[in-house]
Amino acid sequence: MRFPITVKPFTGQWDVAAWAGALLILMMFVLLLPLVPTPGIRWEIPMADNLPGVAEPLLPVAVDGENRFYFRNQLMDATTLLNQLRQEVRQYDSPPALVVHADRRTSYETLVRLSEVAQQAGLNRMVLAIQPRPGKSPHPSRPVGGLSVP
């Protein structure tokens, strides 16, 4: 049994008002998107090129522009951070490297305090994380670029 074909291709004039309305809504979304706040904390990590990577296990710690410490996505003070780092160091055969994701506005004093906390926790190496400059591709065999702080 054959059914009659009831669908006919569109042969009329294009409705300009419908297309203009759709494009206007699309433009509103594109223009208003930057005004929507992004959840979390904005990090401005410094940029550099051709720095060595790290081969040992990594423990990431973040320091924001207000000199606050974050470990495992939790805000904590120096004493709590010390206890958490000690617990983490016990899980490794050799001490891992502490990777510090510091905002550009982080004070030097805070980085020195963090290095003291790392030494008390039993960490031997602290690396300052950087991001590659735009247009430069990071070396594939280097997992993290950074400045080594003994």
N, C-alpha and C positions, 0 to 999 in steps of 0.2 A: 504494500500500500504506500503510495506516495503522498506526502503532505505538501500542501501548497506553500511556497515561499512567501512569507509575509514581511520580511525585513527588506527595506529598500535603502540603498545608499543615500546619504544626505546630498541633496541637489540644490538646496536653497541658498540664500545669502547668509554670510557669516554675521552673527550678532556681535557687533563691535562693543556694545555696552557690557556684555558678559565677559569678554576677553579683557577689557579695560579694568573691570572690577577684580578679576582674578589676578592680574598683574599688579594692581594697587595693593591688594592684600599681601602678595609675595614681597613687594618692596617694603611694606611696613614691617614684616617679619625680619627682613635683612637689615633694615636700618635700626630697629629696636633691639636686636640681639645683643649688641655690645653693652646695652644698659642693664641687662639681666646680670645680677651678681653671681659670680662663680663661687660655689661653696669651698671652704678650706682657707688656707693661708697662702698668700702670694709670695713666692720665693724668687729672688733675683740673684742667681748664682753667677759668679764671675766667669768670664770666657778666657780661654787660652788655647794654644796649639802645641802639638808635639810633646806632650808630657807623658812620662811612663805610667803604666797601669799597675795593678796589684794582682799578685798571683795567689795569695793566701785567702782564707775565708774573710768575709766582711761583716762588720757590725755597723749599720748606719745610724747616725745620730744627726738630728737637724737642729739648727739654732736660727731663730727668726730675727727680724730686725729689732725686736724689743729685748733681745738677749735671753730668750726662754728656750729651754731644752725640750726636745721631743724624741722619744725613743719608742719604737713599736706603735707609732701613731698616738701616743699618750703624752700629754704635757706633764712634766715632772721637774722637781727641783734637783739641785746637785746631789743631795744626800740620797734621794730615791734613785737617781740615775746611777750613782755609785753601786748601790745594792743590786740593781738590775744588771749592770755590766758584770759584776762579780759572778752572778748566777749564770750569765751567758758564757763567760770565759771558762767556767768549769766544764762546760759541755764539749769543749774542743781539746784535742791532743796538744796542739801548739796554739799559742795565743793568736787570735785573729787581728786584722787591722781595723781600726776604728775609722770609718769614713764619715767625715763631717760635712754635711750639706749646710753651709753657712750663708745667710743672706749677706748681700754687700754691705748692709748697714750694721752688721754685727761688730761689736767693739773688739779690739785686740785683747783687752783684759778678759773678756768672756772666753775667747779661744784659749788663752793661757790657763784659765781656771778649768776649762774642759780637759786640757792636756794633763793637768794635775789629777783630775778625777780618773782619767784613763790610766795613768800610771799607778794610782792606788788600787785600781781594779785588776791590775796585772796585764794591761795591754802594753806592748812594746812599740807599736807603730800607729801613728795617727796620720790620715791622709785627708787633705782638703779637696772636696769634690769640685770639679769645674764642668762647664759645658763647652763643647767645641764651638768655634766661631761659625756663624752662618756661612754655608757654602763649603765648609770643610767636612769631610767625612771622617769619623773616628776610625782608628786602626782596628781591624776586626779581632786581633788577638789580644787586645788590651781591654779587660772588662770595665775598668774605671780609670778615668784620667784624674790626676790630681797632683798636688804638691805634697811631698812627703815631709812630715814633721817628726824627727826622732824623739 
